[in-house]
Amino acid sequence: MIKKISKNVSRKKRHLRIRKIVQGTADRPRLSVYRSNTAVYAQLIDDVNQTTLFYARSQELGLKHSNIESAKAVGKLIAEKAITGGIKNVVFDRSGYLYHGRIKRTSRCCS
């Protein structure tokens, strides 16, 4: 019988391949996105100093579902926090998720 590899294991392998290339700095932090069944999370991470600069999640906005609308709202929230913090450019880290739906970057948020 053929064993089926779970989607999460495949995602984690893709994430490790992405992380070999993508690295954030204080001037251009990494925008890491995580999605669960109930929420969407975004973080701006400085990999050089190993610190999280800003974060946003859909529960902050009172959203109960993890859908495209809540992902857009979280994106706007993290962009507002980044602009107030003086960050204009980020490196997008999709965390192994397919570039589609909730993870797709619709426009440049901070330029």
Buried (B, 14 or more C-beta within 10 A) or exposed (E): EEEEEEEEEEBEEBBEEBBEEBBBEEEBBBBBBBBEEEBBBBBBBBBEEEEEBBBBBBBEEEBEEBBEEBBEBBBEBBBBBBEEEEBEEBBBBBBBBEEEEBBEEEEEBBE
